[in-house]
Amino acid sequence: MVQMVCLLSALCCKMMDYRTGIGYDIHKLKLGIPLMIGGIQIPYSKGLAGHSDGDVLLHAIVDAILGGMAEGDIGTYFSDRDSKWKNASSKLFIKHAWKIAQKKGFTIQFVDCIIIAEKPKFSPHFKEIRKSLADLLSIPLSRVSVKAKTQEKIGEIGKGKAIAAMAVSTLQKFSRPLALS
């Protein structure tokens, strides 16, 4: 009986491969450009300066997805030295990371994110950000968590000069079962 339980446990572990990835990004705020967070425009007088649209939340999620597959980071695929990504929508980056995951047999099971900013307040936008992320990742809304924290006026973020984001992704890959002999 114990041997059967061990065999079944080994088969389940072999069939399901869970991975976790972590992502982080930070950009300076700049007057006169749109603030893009999670694929949506947030009303604010400043936006995030970056080579692309500077969406720190999408960038952190891309890094979390790629990291969970041991596939490098956002710069591996979208170099800030490549002019074709200048002012590009970060939605392209997250869609690409999702396609890589699909090709490798992974599904995105969950993403948990934190936006770190002194201003603006993001809680009024959580529902729209979560929906945007769920749509971009083709996962249910119940598998997307978005939170926001301040830096308590500490550092560049606390002075209102930058916004950062952190993300964790849970990926699952189904492998073929072991042959029993």
C-alpha positions as a printed Julia matrix, in Angstrom:
181×3 Matrix{Float64}:
   0.0    0.0     0.0
   2.78   2.45    0.92
   4.56   1.66   -2.35
   1.37   2.4    -4.32
   0.94   5.76   -2.57
   4.58   6.65   -3.28
   4.18   5.66   -6.95
   1.0    7.72   -7.34
   2.65  10.67   -5.64
   5.65  10.42   -7.97
   3.37  10.24  -11.01
   1.41  13.32   -9.93
   4.58  15.29   -9.28
   5.97  14.25  -12.68
   2.74  15.2   -14.45
   2.42  18.62  -12.83
   5.35  20.99  -12.8
   4.71  24.16  -10.78
   7.0   27.16  -11.1
   7.17  30.55   -9.42
   8.68  33.67  -10.94
   9.41  37.08   -9.41
   9.54  40.39  -11.25
  10.4   43.97  -10.37
  10.6   47.25  -12.26
  10.96  50.95  -11.49
  10.76  54.07  -13.66
  11.05  57.79  -13.01
   7.98  59.98  -13.32
   8.0   62.68  -15.99
   5.59  65.55  -16.67
   3.46  65.53  -19.8
   3.35  61.84  -20.7
   0.53  59.33  -20.02
   0.74  57.13  -16.93
   0.28  53.52  -18.02
  -0.13  50.91  -15.28
  -1.34  47.38  -15.94
  -2.21  48.19  -19.53
  -4.55  51.07  -18.72
  -4.05  54.82  -18.62
  -4.34  56.27  -15.12
  -5.33  59.96  -14.86
  -2.3   61.83  -13.52
  -0.12  64.81  -14.49
   2.97  62.62  -14.85
   3.78  59.39  -16.62
   6.6   56.87  -16.45
   9.7   57.64  -18.5
  11.01  54.58  -20.27
  12.11  53.28  -23.62
   8.63  51.78  -24.13
   5.48  53.13  -22.47
   7.16  52.52  -19.09
   4.36  50.35  -17.65
   6.21  49.08  -14.57
   3.43  46.67  -13.64
   3.41  44.88  -17.0
   7.22  44.85  -17.02
   7.32  43.23  -13.57
   4.76  40.61  -14.66
   6.73  39.85  -17.83
   9.84  39.28  -15.7
   7.86  37.07  -13.3
   6.52  34.92  -16.15
   9.88  34.62  -17.9
  11.64  33.96  -14.59
   9.24  31.14  -13.74
  10.32  29.41  -16.95
  14.03  30.28  -16.51
  13.8   32.28  -19.76
  15.68  35.42  -18.74
  14.04  38.8   -18.32
  12.27  41.48  -20.34
  15.59  42.8   -21.7
  16.35  39.37  -23.19
  13.51  39.86  -25.66
  12.91  43.63  -25.73
  16.21  45.48  -25.44
  16.02  49.17  -24.58
  18.82  49.59  -27.11
  16.52  48.49  -29.95
  14.7   51.44  -31.55
  11.78  49.27  -32.66
  10.6   49.13  -29.01
  10.76  52.92  -28.55
   7.36  54.05  -27.17
   5.95  50.52  -27.7
   2.95  49.37  -25.7
   4.01  47.01  -22.93
   0.96  44.94  -23.83
   3.11  43.54  -26.67
   5.69  42.38  -24.12
   3.22  40.59  -21.88
   1.5   38.92  -24.86
   4.91  37.69  -26.04
   5.78  36.27  -22.6
   2.39  34.54  -22.52
   3.03  33.01  -25.98
   6.42  31.72  -24.85
   4.73  30.13  -21.84
   2.13  28.47  -24.1
   4.78  27.13  -26.5
   6.66  25.6   -23.57
   3.46  23.98  -22.28
   2.88  26.3   -19.32
  -0.33  27.88  -18.14
  -0.36  30.97  -15.99
  -2.23  30.03  -12.83
  -1.95  33.21  -10.78
  -0.29  36.61  -10.61
   0.08  38.7    -7.46
   1.26  42.29   -7.89
   2.17  45.33   -5.84
   2.37  48.88   -7.21
   4.67  51.05   -5.09
   3.9   54.75   -5.38
   3.27  57.78   -3.23
   0.82  59.24   -5.8
  -1.58  58.79   -7.46
  -3.84  56.53   -5.44
  -4.41  53.28   -7.32
  -7.21  51.68   -5.29
  -9.94  53.36   -7.41
  -8.4   51.65  -10.46
  -7.83  48.13   -9.08
 -10.89  46.61  -10.75
  -9.95  47.97  -14.18
  -6.27  47.02  -13.78
  -7.19  43.47  -12.69
  -9.55  43.08  -15.66
  -6.87  44.34  -18.05
  -4.33  41.85  -16.65
  -6.81  38.95  -16.7
  -7.65  39.72  -20.34
  -3.99  40.06  -21.37
  -3.07  36.78  -19.65
  -6.27  34.92  -20.6
  -6.89  33.91  -17.0
  -9.94  34.4   -14.74
 -10.16  37.65  -12.78
 -10.08  35.58   -9.57
  -6.46  34.65  -10.39
  -5.18  38.23  -10.52
  -4.29  40.18   -7.37
  -3.28  43.85   -7.42
  -2.33  45.88   -4.38
  -0.64  49.25   -3.83
   1.7   50.5    -1.16
   3.47  53.78   -0.46
   7.11  54.24    0.5
   6.11  56.37    3.51
   7.86  59.34    1.87
  11.2   57.47    1.81
  13.53  57.49   -1.21
  12.76  58.47   -4.8
   9.38  56.73   -4.75
   8.47  58.39   -1.46
   9.38  61.79   -2.87
   6.99  61.19   -5.79
   9.79  60.93   -8.35
   9.28  57.28   -9.35
   6.89  54.33   -9.33
   7.85  50.68   -8.94
   6.05  47.36   -9.17
   6.66  43.82   -7.99
   4.97  40.69   -9.28
   4.93  36.99   -8.55
   3.59  34.47  -11.05
   2.6   30.86  -10.56
   2.99  28.72  -13.66
   1.92  25.14  -14.18
   3.13  22.69  -16.79
   1.53  19.34  -17.44
   3.96  16.66  -18.49
   3.14  13.29  -19.95
   2.7   10.59  -17.3
   5.45   8.06  -16.71
   4.97   4.68  -18.38
   4.22   1.98  -15.83
   6.03  -1.32  -16.31
